[in-house]
Amino acid sequence: MADGSRQADSGGQGDIFQRLLDHFQGFADALDDQALARSLFPEAAAGGLFRPEILERFLTRHLPNRCQVISQARIFDSTGAVSVPVDLAVTGDLCIRLAHPDGSFHCLEGCHAAVVVEERLDRDAVFDALGRLASVPLSPEVPPGLEFVFGPRTQGILHKAVFAFEGTDPDTTLADVEAYYAANPVADKARPNLIIVNNSYGIMRTGEQGAATTGGMQIPPNTFHTYACVPHESCVGGYSLMLLLTEIQKAIASGSQAAIDYGDYLDQLPL
């Protein structure tokens, strides 16, 4: 099994999906354990790793090769709107590289995900994270005619996430999220799709169609709700990391189908 997995059942192949979950749980545990992180990333072990660097290396290792994970990126669009720095941005290889020479600025159409990383997700950190994500320009919709492939992705192509290593309880976090948006009206698709507190819990936002739990409970559209890996709560860290990868991959697939025209950027050049 690849690095990050726990010991497989010596009696045979074992459950491949359990082994896969254990693999990702190993990386979730490494975000809390420097010794484990050094064993998983020996190429960077000499000086130790900050926890955001571990998350960056995890994404780089597991996302498609066509992607690049950029730290401290600012995302801009053809109108000149520029975000404040986001800790991690995932860019692709199907767009013109309209990156600023210093490497900090990347055009919206070239980005698939924006991730804000917080050490501890308390009220101040929630407000900081949501504010930074709200500053990211809104992404274009899937072009008409492709809804049959991707569905009406009115949340936009860019996936937005908050990742924290520690945090308050989920009810408190949900209350803090509600308080932020009560004081700062923000369009639904400028809000995070996913909030993760490592090895504790996750919060997802439903899409325009709403969602249903495995128990059949209906969740309204654009609603934040908590999930856990019941009945195996100890695996919630690994589940959350795979969920993050899955959601970013969906954004990559959607973005690869977008009809992108850089004429608007060209028109902005000061001649």
WOQUILIN-V579010 format. One record per helix or strand of 2 or more residues. SS is the DSSP state (a for helix, b for strand). FROM is the first residue (numbers start at 1). LEN is the number of residues. Records with the same first field share a line. If there is no record, write none. Layout:
SS=FROM-LEN  FROM-LEN
This chain:
a=16-15  34-7  42-3  51-12  108-3  123-12  147-4  170-14  188-3  233-23  263-5
b=68-9  86-6  105-3  111-11  159-9  194-4  201-5  211-2  218-2  224-4
